[in-house]
Amino acid sequence: MNPGGQAQKQCWQCSTLNDINASRCSACGSYLSGVPTSAPTNAQYPRGPAIQSNYGMIQVPAGSHPIWVVVLLSVLFGGWAGMLVNRQIVKGLVYGLVAGLVFCYVTCCFGFLVWYPLTLIDAILVAMKLNRGQAVKEWEFF
Ligand SMILES: [Zn+2]
């Protein structure tokens, strides 16, 4: 393709080889001077895949979730406190605290015996999932 052995430059527009001293492409007339032969074009930077929506999902690096803080707070105050540490904020407040209080009120605090261990177990199991690096939904249970 280069019989004379002399340097040539490739047209950035149409890839035709032109004389090194040519200022314009002999095929398409594009200006050649100052244009690097391997000028990057937008085609070399394809758009990456759309960022996966992580809305409503909670995920932390594996091994970084403070399980013992969840256990401690859940044992002391009820599972809703552990849910807050698990970043299940809405779930912790609505389900854990409000529903727990209503449940206790309706059942004359008898429901506390059900509510307390359930929320405790839920908070700890979710904390263990998070610590494994698993993504957890805002409203995921156990
Ligand atoms: Zn050209």
Backbone and ligand atoms as CSV (ligand in chain L), in Angstrom:
chain,resi,resn,atom,element,x,y,z
A,1,MET,N,N,0.828,-1.204,0.000
A,1,MET,CA,C,0.000,0.000,0.000
A,1,MET,C,C,0.857,1.246,0.000
A,2,ASN,N,N,2.164,1.056,0.175
A,2,ASN,CA,C,3.055,2.193,0.299
A,2,ASN,C,C,4.308,1.925,-0.519
A,3,PRO,N,N,4.125,1.847,-1.852
A,3,PRO,CA,C,5.220,1.355,-2.716
A,3,PRO,C,C,6.463,2.223,-2.666
A,4,GLY,N,N,6.321,3.475,-2.538
A,4,GLY,CA,C,7.472,4.352,-2.571
A,4,GLY,C,C,8.283,4.296,-1.292
A,5,GLY,N,N,7.741,3.683,-0.239
A,5,GLY,CA,C,8.452,3.621,1.032
A,5,GLY,C,C,8.429,4.929,1.762
A,6,GLN,N,N,7.760,5.903,1.208
A,6,GLN,CA,C,7.756,7.197,1.881
A,6,GLN,C,C,6.593,7.288,2.870
A,7,ALA,N,N,6.724,8.143,3.827
A,7,ALA,CA,C,5.693,8.276,4.846
A,7,ALA,C,C,4.403,8.774,4.225
A,8,GLN,N,N,3.336,8.232,4.717
A,8,GLN,CA,C,2.028,8.685,4.270
A,8,GLN,C,C,1.171,8.962,5.486
A,9,LYS,N,N,0.186,9.731,5.287
A,9,LYS,CA,C,-0.752,9.895,6.399
A,9,LYS,C,C,-2.160,9.557,5.951
A,10,GLN,N,N,-2.852,8.956,6.900
A,10,GLN,CA,C,-4.187,8.460,6.597
A,10,GLN,C,C,-5.203,9.564,6.859
A,11,CYS,N,N,-6.156,9.662,5.970
A,11,CYS,CA,C,-7.211,10.649,6.156
A,11,CYS,C,C,-8.069,10.259,7.353
A,12,TRP,N,N,-8.294,11.205,8.240
A,12,TRP,CA,C,-9.102,10.927,9.431
A,12,TRP,C,C,-10.566,10.743,9.088
A,13,GLN,N,N,-10.915,11.221,7.863
A,13,GLN,CA,C,-12.322,11.197,7.481
A,13,GLN,C,C,-12.686,9.931,6.710
A,14,CYS,N,N,-11.845,9.583,5.719
A,14,CYS,CA,C,-12.215,8.481,4.830
A,14,CYS,C,C,-11.161,7.385,4.776
A,15,SER,N,N,-10.081,7.525,5.551
A,15,SER,CA,C,-9.027,6.514,5.684
A,15,SER,C,C,-8.148,6.356,4.444
A,16,THR,N,N,-8.317,7.223,3.454
A,16,THR,CA,C,-7.449,7.170,2.283
A,16,THR,C,C,-6.033,7.601,2.674
A,17,LEU,N,N,-5.002,6.869,2.136
A,17,LEU,CA,C,-3.616,7.248,2.414
A,17,LEU,C,C,-3.213,8.377,1.473
A,18,ASN,N,N,-2.649,9.410,2.036
A,18,ASN,CA,C,-2.242,10.578,1.264
A,18,ASN,C,C,-0.764,10.840,1.469
A,19,ASP,N,N,-0.183,11.587,0.568
A,19,ASP,CA,C,1.217,11.989,0.703
A,19,ASP,C,C,1.403,12.750,2.015
A,20,ILE,N,N,2.586,12.537,2.631
A,20,ILE,CA,C,2.842,13.138,3.930
A,20,ILE,C,C,2.769,14.655,3.871
A,21,ASN,N,N,3.051,15.205,2.698
A,21,ASN,CA,C,3.041,16.662,2.577
A,21,ASN,C,C,1.695,17.232,2.138
A,22,ALA,N,N,0.775,16.340,1.812
A,22,ALA,CA,C,-0.526,16.807,1.346
A,22,ALA,C,C,-1.257,17.516,2.475
A,23,SER,N,N,-1.892,18.613,2.182
A,23,SER,CA,C,-2.631,19.336,3.210
A,23,SER,C,C,-4.099,18.928,3.219
A,24,ARG,N,N,-4.534,18.404,2.065
A,24,ARG,CA,C,-5.935,17.962,2.013
A,24,ARG,C,C,-5.995,16.576,1.406
A,25,CYS,N,N,-7.012,15.841,1.775
A,25,CYS,CA,C,-7.184,14.468,1.290
A,25,CYS,C,C,-7.503,14.489,-0.201
A,26,SER,N,N,-6.821,13.587,-0.919
A,26,SER,CA,C,-7.062,13.535,-2.356
A,26,SER,C,C,-8.413,12.928,-2.682
A,27,ALA,N,N,-8.982,12.186,-1.738
A,27,ALA,CA,C,-10.264,11.519,-2.009
A,27,ALA,C,C,-11.456,12.365,-1.585
A,28,CYS,N,N,-11.378,12.890,-0.351
A,28,CYS,CA,C,-12.580,13.560,0.152
A,28,CYS,C,C,-12.361,15.048,0.416
A,29,GLY,N,N,-11.116,15.481,0.316
A,29,GLY,CA,C,-10.861,16.901,0.462
A,29,GLY,C,C,-10.771,17.392,1.892
A,30,SER,N,N,-10.784,16.496,2.856
A,30,SER,CA,C,-10.672,16.925,4.249
A,30,SER,C,C,-9.279,17.466,4.527
A,31,TYR,N,N,-9.190,18.428,5.389
A,31,TYR,CA,C,-7.877,18.959,5.766
A,31,TYR,C,C,-7.131,17.930,6.603
A,32,LEU,N,N,-5.878,17.715,6.240
A,32,LEU,CA,C,-5.092,16.683,6.914
A,32,LEU,C,C,-4.116,17.259,7.926
A,33,SER,N,N,-3.678,18.465,7.729
A,33,SER,CA,C,-2.629,19.012,8.590
A,33,SER,C,C,-3.135,19.182,10.018
A,34,GLY,N,N,-2.259,18.783,10.901
A,34,GLY,CA,C,-2.571,18.970,12.304
A,34,GLY,C,C,-3.505,17.929,12.870
A,35,VAL,N,N,-4.022,17.053,12.013
A,35,VAL,CA,C,-4.920,16.030,12.530
A,35,VAL,C,C,-4.136,14.763,12.793
A,36,PRO,N,N,-4.066,14.298,14.003
A,36,PRO,CA,C,-3.340,13.061,14.283
A,36,PRO,C,C,-3.945,11.905,13.506
A,37,THR,N,N,-3.090,10.970,13.083
A,37,THR,CA,C,-3.591,9.866,12.262
A,37,THR,C,C,-4.565,8.985,13.035
A,38,SER,N,N,-4.417,8.998,14.322
A,38,SER,CA,C,-5.336,8.166,15.107
A,38,SER,C,C,-6.214,9.053,15.983
A,39,ALA,N,N,-6.730,10.097,15.336
A,39,ALA,CA,C,-7.562,11.009,16.101
A,39,ALA,C,C,-8.770,10.275,16.677
A,40,PRO,N,N,-8.971,10.379,17.983
A,40,PRO,CA,C,-10.129,9.686,18.559
A,40,PRO,C,C,-11.421,10.351,18.106
A,41,THR,N,N,-12.351,9.537,17.814
A,41,THR,CA,C,-13.667,10.058,17.469
A,41,THR,C,C,-14.646,9.643,18.552
A,42,ASN,N,N,-15.780,10.224,18.503
A,42,ASN,CA,C,-16.784,9.892,19.504
A,42,ASN,C,C,-17.182,8.422,19.440
A,43,ALA,N,N,-16.970,7.827,18.245
A,43,ALA,CA,C,-17.365,6.438,18.097
A,43,ALA,C,C,-16.525,5.521,18.978
A,44,GLN,N,N,-15.323,5.999,19.363
A,44,GLN,CA,C,-14.470,5.167,20.212
A,44,GLN,C,C,-14.861,5.264,21.686
A,45,TYR,N,N,-15.777,6.119,21.991
A,45,TYR,CA,C,-16.231,6.237,23.377
A,45,TYR,C,C,-17.729,5.956,23.449
A,46,PRO,N,N,-18.068,4.673,23.260
A,46,PRO,CA,C,-19.503,4.363,23.289
A,46,PRO,C,C,-20.075,4.633,24.672
A,47,ARG,N,N,-21.305,4.962,24.682
A,47,ARG,CA,C,-21.968,5.194,25.973
A,47,ARG,C,C,-22.046,3.889,26.738
A,48,GLY,N,N,-21.692,3.966,27.992
A,48,GLY,CA,C,-21.752,2.775,28.826
A,48,GLY,C,C,-23.178,2.340,29.031
A,49,PRO,N,N,-23.336,1.148,29.573
A,49,PRO,CA,C,-24.703,0.689,29.853
A,49,PRO,C,C,-25.364,1.607,30.864
A,50,ALA,N,N,-26.634,1.761,30.753
A,50,ALA,CA,C,-27.369,2.622,31.674
A,50,ALA,C,C,-27.111,2.162,33.105
A,51,ILE,N,N,-26.879,3.111,33.961
A,51,ILE,CA,C,-26.606,2.776,35.360
A,51,ILE,C,C,-27.854,2.131,35.956
A,52,GLN,N,N,-27.644,0.954,36.495
A,52,GLN,CA,C,-28.778,0.212,37.062
A,52,GLN,C,C,-29.334,0.979,38.252
A,53,SER,N,N,-30.606,1.180,38.183
A,53,SER,CA,C,-31.242,1.904,39.271
A,53,SER,C,C,-31.180,1.095,40.548
A,54,ASN,N,N,-30.667,1.697,41.583
A,54,ASN,CA,C,-30.538,1.015,42.859
A,54,ASN,C,C,-31.506,1.608,43.868
A,55,TYR,N,N,-32.527,2.266,43.358
A,55,TYR,CA,C,-33.445,2.951,44.247
A,55,TYR,C,C,-34.160,1.961,45.158
A,56,GLY,N,N,-34.187,2.271,46.411
A,56,GLY,CA,C,-34.885,1.415,47.355
A,56,GLY,C,C,-34.090,0.206,47.802
A,57,MET,N,N,-32.868,0.060,47.270
A,57,MET,CA,C,-32.040,-1.071,47.673
A,57,MET,C,C,-30.953,-0.587,48.628
A,58,ILE,N,N,-30.630,-1.436,49.582
A,58,ILE,CA,C,-29.577,-1.121,50.531
A,58,ILE,C,C,-28.471,-2.150,50.351
A,59,GLN,N,N,-27.245,-1.665,50.162
A,59,GLN,CA,C,-26.138,-2.597,50.007
A,59,GLN,C,C,-24.877,-1.960,50.582
A,60,VAL,N,N,-24.116,-2.724,51.331
A,60,VAL,CA,C,-22.845,-2.245,51.879
A,60,VAL,C,C,-21.781,-3.270,51.506
A,61,PRO,N,N,-20.510,-2.855,51.478
A,61,PRO,CA,C,-19.454,-3.836,51.189
A,61,PRO,C,C,-19.487,-4.989,52.199
A,62,ALA,N,N,-19.248,-6.212,51.686
A,62,ALA,CA,C,-19.317,-7.398,52.546
A,62,ALA,C,C,-18.363,-7.250,53.731
A,63,GLY,N,N,-18.845,-7.641,54.883
A,63,GLY,CA,C,-18.016,-7.626,56.083
A,63,GLY,C,C,-17.973,-6.287,56.782
A,64,SER,N,N,-18.663,-5.273,56.244
A,64,SER,CA,C,-18.546,-3.931,56.836
A,64,SER,C,C,-19.767,-3.555,57.669
A,65,HIS,N,N,-20.770,-4.432,57.715
A,65,HIS,CA,C,-21.980,-4.050,58.446
A,65,HIS,C,C,-21.831,-4.392,59.936
A,66,PRO,N,N,-22.125,-3.428,60.794
A,66,PRO,CA,C,-21.944,-3.655,62.242
A,66,PRO,C,C,-23.059,-4.507,62.836
A,67,ILE,N,N,-22.959,-5.831,62.655
A,67,ILE,CA,C,-24.008,-6.745,63.122
A,67,ILE,C,C,-24.215,-6.600,64.634
A,68,TRP,N,N,-23.122,-6.445,65.373
A,68,TRP,CA,C,-23.258,-6.434,66.833
A,68,TRP,C,C,-23.929,-5.164,67.324
A,69,VAL,N,N,-23.797,-4.091,66.576
A,69,VAL,CA,C,-24.542,-2.876,66.925
A,69,VAL,C,C,-26.032,-3.124,66.727
A,70,VAL,N,N,-26.369,-3.816,65.624
A,70,VAL,CA,C,-27.769,-4.151,65.344
A,70,VAL,C,C,-28.321,-5.038,66.455
A,71,VAL,N,N,-27.544,-6.070,66.830
A,71,VAL,CA,C,-27.984,-6.997,67.874
A,71,VAL,C,C,-28.190,-6.243,69.190
A,72,LEU,N,N,-27.220,-5.431,69.551
A,72,LEU,CA,C,-27.261,-4.722,70.829
A,72,LEU,C,C,-28.458,-3.774,70.904
A,73,LEU,N,N,-28.624,-2.947,69.869
A,73,LEU,CA,C,-29.720,-1.972,69.862
A,73,LEU,C,C,-31.072,-2.682,69.797
A,74,SER,N,N,-31.135,-3.790,69.045
A,74,SER,CA,C,-32.392,-4.510,68.912
A,74,SER,C,C,-32.792,-5.155,70.234
A,75,VAL,N,N,-31.802,-5.695,70.955
A,75,VAL,CA,C,-32.085,-6.324,72.243
A,75,VAL,C,C,-32.520,-5.260,73.247
A,76,LEU,N,N,-31.870,-4.114,73.211
A,76,LEU,CA,C,-32.162,-3.063,74.194
A,76,LEU,C,C,-33.490,-2.371,73.907
A,77,PHE,N,N,-33.734,-2.019,72.630
A,77,PHE,CA,C,-34.869,-1.145,72.303
A,77,PHE,C,C,-35.930,-1.818,71.444
A,78,GLY,N,N,-35.659,-3.015,70.954
A,78,GLY,CA,C,-36.564,-3.656,70.001
A,78,GLY,C,C,-35.944,-3.630,68.608
A,79,GLY,N,N,-36.440,-4.532,67.751
A,79,GLY,CA,C,-35.830,-4.709,66.430
A,79,GLY,C,C,-35.850,-3.465,65.562
A,80,TRP,N,N,-36.795,-2.559,65.830
A,80,TRP,CA,C,-36.890,-1.356,64.989
A,80,TRP,C,C,-35.599,-0.539,65.050
A,81,ALA,N,N,-34.935,-0.548,66.221
A,81,ALA,CA,C,-33.665,0.189,66.357
A,81,ALA,C,C,-32.596,-0.442,65.469
A,82,GLY,N,N,-32.585,-1.781,65.431
A,82,GLY,CA,C,-31.647,-2.475,64.544
A,82,GLY,C,C,-31.951,-2.213,63.087
A,83,MET,N,N,-33.272,-2.109,62.764
A,83,MET,CA,C,-33.666,-1.817,61.381
A,83,MET,C,C,-33.114,-0.467,60.944
A,84,LEU,N,N,-33.102,0.498,61.860
A,84,LEU,CA,C,-32.563,1.815,61.507
A,84,LEU,C,C,-31.076,1.701,61.187
A,85,VAL,N,N,-30.342,0.894,61.969
A,85,VAL,CA,C,-28.918,0.679,61.677
A,85,VAL,C,C,-28.770,-0.034,60.336
A,86,ASN,N,N,-29.726,-0.908,60.013
A,86,ASN,CA,C,-29.730,-1.599,58.715
A,86,ASN,C,C,-30.115,-0.666,57.581
A,87,ARG,N,N,-30.399,0.598,57.914
A,87,ARG,CA,C,-30.824,1.637,56.961
A,87,ARG,C,C,-32.217,1.366,56.410
A,88,GLN,N,N,-32.947,0.483,57.023
A,88,GLN,CA,C,-34.356,0.311,56.661
A,88,GLN,C,C,-35.141,1.297,57.513
A,89,ILE,N,N,-34.943,2.572,57.188
A,89,ILE,CA,C,-35.443,3.646,58.045
A,89,ILE,C,C,-36.972,3.637,58.125
A,90,VAL,N,N,-37.604,3.635,56.934
A,90,VAL,CA,C,-39.071,3.710,56.904
A,90,VAL,C,C,-39.665,2.461,57.552
A,91,LYS,N,N,-39.094,1.328,57.211
A,91,LYS,CA,C,-39.583,0.071,57.763
A,91,LYS,C,C,-39.411,0.069,59.280
A,92,GLY,N,N,-38.267,0.535,59.734
A,92,GLY,CA,C,-37.998,0.553,61.167
A,92,GLY,C,C,-38.991,1.426,61.911
A,93,LEU,N,N,-39.304,2.579,61.325
A,93,LEU,CA,C,-40.201,3.521,62.003
A,93,LEU,C,C,-41.656,3.078,61.897
A,94,VAL,N,N,-42.070,2.718,60.674
A,94,VAL,CA,C,-43.487,2.395,60.457
A,94,VAL,C,C,-43.817,1.020,61.031
A,95,TYR,N,N,-43.133,0.017,60.500
A,95,TYR,CA,C,-43.440,-1.349,60.914
A,95,TYR,C,C,-42.937,-1.592,62.336
A,96,GLY,N,N,-41.680,-1.248,62.554
A,96,GLY,CA,C,-41.060,-1.584,63.820
A,96,GLY,C,C,-41.650,-0.839,64.991
A,97,LEU,N,N,-41.715,0.465,64.883
A,97,LEU,CA,C,-42.094,1.276,66.046
A,97,LEU,C,C,-43.604,1.508,66.108
A,98,VAL,N,N,-44.159,2.108,65.068
A,98,VAL,CA,C,-45.588,2.468,65.089
A,98,VAL,C,C,-46.464,1.223,65.164
A,99,ALA,N,N,-46.216,0.266,64.245
A,99,ALA,CA,C,-47.034,-0.948,64.236
A,99,ALA,C,C,-46.866,-1.711,65.537
A,100,GLY,N,N,-45.667,-1.708,66.070
A,100,GLY,CA,C,-45.419,-2.395,67.330
A,100,GLY,C,C,-46.216,-1.784,68.461
A,101,LEU,N,N,-46.236,-0.459,68.522
A,101,LEU,CA,C,-46.971,0.230,69.589
A,101,LEU,C,C,-48.474,0.000,69.449
A,102,VAL,N,N,-48.970,0.077,68.190
A,102,VAL,CA,C,-50.394,-0.151,67.954
A,102,VAL,C,C,-50.752,-1.593,68.317
A,103,PHE,N,N,-49.917,-2.502,67.871
A,103,PHE,CA,C,-50.114,-3.924,68.150
A,103,PHE,C,C,-50.170,-4.153,69.667
A,104,CYS,N,N,-49.257,-3.545,70.382
A,104,CYS,CA,C,-49.212,-3.676,71.842
A,104,CYS,C,C,-50.473,-3.079,72.472
A,105,TYR,N,N,-50.881,-1.935,71.953
A,105,TYR,CA,C,-52.041,-1.244,72.513
A,105,TYR,C,C,-53.307,-2.076,72.314
A,106,VAL,N,N,-53.451,-2.606,71.060
A,106,VAL,CA,C,-54.645,-3.376,70.729
A,106,VAL,C,C,-54.705,-4.656,71.558
A,107,THR,N,N,-53.571,-5.260,71.804
A,107,THR,CA,C,-53.545,-6.554,72.493
A,107,THR,C,C,-53.201,-6.409,73.970
A,108,CYS,N,N,-53.324,-5.179,74.484
A,108,CYS,CA,C,-52.978,-4.914,75.891
A,108,CYS,C,C,-51.559,-5.390,76.206
A,109,CYS,N,N,-50.642,-5.058,75.287
A,109,CYS,CA,C,-49.220,-5.355,75.440
A,109,CYS,C,C,-48.903,-6.846,75.393
A,110,PHE,N,N,-49.908,-7.660,75.173
A,110,PHE,CA,C,-49.631,-9.085,74.999
A,110,PHE,C,C,-48.866,-9.313,73.693
A,111,GLY,N,N,-49.188,-8.481,72.700
A,111,GLY,CA,C,-48.539,-8.594,71.399
A,111,GLY,C,C,-47.052,-8.297,71.451
A,112,PHE,N,N,-46.640,-7.650,72.511
A,112,PHE,CA,C,-45.211,-7.356,72.660
A,112,PHE,C,C,-44.388,-8.636,72.628
A,113,LEU,N,N,-44.963,-9.707,73.182
A,113,LEU,CA,C,-44.262,-10.992,73.221
A,113,LEU,C,C,-44.038,-11.543,71.820
A,114,VAL,N,N,-44.900,-11.140,70.872
A,114,VAL,CA,C,-44.739,-11.566,69.482
A,114,VAL,C,C,-43.876,-10.562,68.732
A,115,TRP,N,N,-44.221,-9.267,68.936
A,115,TRP,CA,C,-43.552,-8.194,68.202
A,115,TRP,C,C,-42.051,-8.157,68.503
A,116,TYR,N,N,-41.712,-8.272,69.765
A,116,TYR,CA,C,-40.314,-8.104,70.151
A,116,TYR,C,C,-39.394,-9.146,69.513
A,117,PRO,N,N,-39.670,-10.470,69.692
A,117,PRO,CA,C,-38.760,-11.444,69.075
A,117,PRO,C,C,-38.772,-11.403,67.552
A,118,LEU,N,N,-39.936,-11.100,66.944
A,118,LEU,CA,C,-39.996,-11.073,65.478
A,118,LEU,C,C,-39.133,-9.958,64.909
A,119,THR,N,N,-39.272,-8.760,65.475
A,119,THR,CA,C,-38.476,-7.639,64.959
A,119,THR,C,C,-36.996,-7.845,65.258
A,120,LEU,N,N,-36.726,-8.475,66.424
A,120,LEU,CA,C,-35.336,-8.752,66.789
A,120,LEU,C,C,-34.691,-9.699,65.773
A,121,ILE,N,N,-35.393,-10.807,65.494
A,121,ILE,CA,C,-34.869,-11.797,64.541
A,121,ILE,C,C,-34.745,-11.172,63.157
A,122,ASP,N,N,-35.771,-10.392,62.759
A,122,ASP,CA,C,-35.750,-9.747,61.445
A,122,ASP,C,C,-34.543,-8.830,61.298
A,123,ALA,N,N,-34.324,-7.984,62.312
A,123,ALA,CA,C,-33.217,-7.022,62.232
A,123,ALA,C,C,-31.883,-7.745,62.125
A,124,ILE,N,N,-31.713,-8.845,62.883
A,124,ILE,CA,C,-30.438,-9.558,62.880
A,124,ILE,C,C,-30.231,-10.293,61.556
A,125,LEU,N,N,-31.296,-10.917,61.035
A,125,LEU,CA,C,-31.161,-11.646,59.769
A,125,LEU,C,C,-30.850,-10.692,58.621
A,126,VAL,N,N,-31.518,-9.524,58.617
A,126,VAL,CA,C,-31.243,-8.533,57.570
A,126,VAL,C,C,-29.805,-8.017,57.707
A,127,ALA,N,N,-29.374,-7.800,58.965
A,127,ALA,CA,C,-28.002,-7.340,59.191
A,127,ALA,C,C,-26.991,-8.352,58.663
A,128,MET,N,N,-27.293,-9.649,58.833
A,128,MET,CA,C,-26.369,-10.682,58.346
A,128,MET,C,C,-26.337,-10.704,56.822
A,129,LYS,N,N,-27.503,-10.481,56.190
A,129,LYS,CA,C,-27.536,-10.381,54.727
A,129,LYS,C,C,-26.661,-9.237,54.247
A,130,LEU,N,N,-26.846,-8.071,54.900
A,130,LEU,CA,C,-26.080,-6.885,54.497
A,130,LEU,C,C,-24.588,-7.153,54.658
A,131,ASN,N,N,-24.230,-7.829,55.745
A,131,ASN,CA,C,-22.817,-8.083,56.006
A,131,ASN,C,C,-22.214,-9.055,54.999
A,132,ARG,N,N,-23.081,-9.845,54.336
A,132,ARG,CA,C,-22.593,-10.722,53.273
A,132,ARG,C,C,-22.453,-9.964,51.955
A,133,GLY,N,N,-22.780,-8.668,51.958
A,133,GLY,CA,C,-22.687,-7.872,50.744
A,133,GLY,C,C,-23.915,-7.992,49.875
A,134,GLN,N,N,-24.960,-8.614,50.424
A,134,GLN,CA,C,-26.205,-8.816,49.689
A,134,GLN,C,C,-27.004,-7.515,49.657
A,135,ALA,N,N,-27.650,-7.256,48.520
A,135,ALA,CA,C,-28.533,-6.094,48.440
A,135,ALA,C,C,-29.867,-6.441,49.084
A,136,VAL,N,N,-30.339,-5.523,49.891
A,136,VAL,CA,C,-31.579,-5.764,50.628
A,136,VAL,C,C,-32.551,-4.651,50.289
A,137,LYS,N,N,-33.808,-5.040,50.075
A,137,LYS,CA,C,-34.825,-4.037,49.775
A,137,LYS,C,C,-35.188,-3.272,51.039
A,138,GLU,N,N,-35.665,-2.059,50.801
A,138,GLU,CA,C,-36.057,-1.222,51.939
A,138,GLU,C,C,-37.065,-1.939,52.842
A,139,TRP,N,N,-37.951,-2.718,52.201
A,139,TRP,CA,C,-39.013,-3.366,52.965
A,139,TRP,C,C,-38.835,-4.874,53.074
A,140,GLU,N,N,-37.604,-5.344,52.872
A,140,GLU,CA,C,-37.368,-6.776,52.931
A,140,GLU,C,C,-37.405,-7.277,54.380
A,141,PHE,N,N,-38.046,-8.427,54.564
A,141,PHE,CA,C,-38.093,-9.031,55.889
A,141,PHE,C,C,-37.272,-10.317,55.913
A,142,PHE,N,N,-36.658,-10.574,57.029
A,142,PHE,CA,C,-35.872,-11.795,57.291
A,142,PHE,C,C,-34.870,-12.079,56.180
L,1,ZN,ZN,ZN,-10.321,11.652,2.896
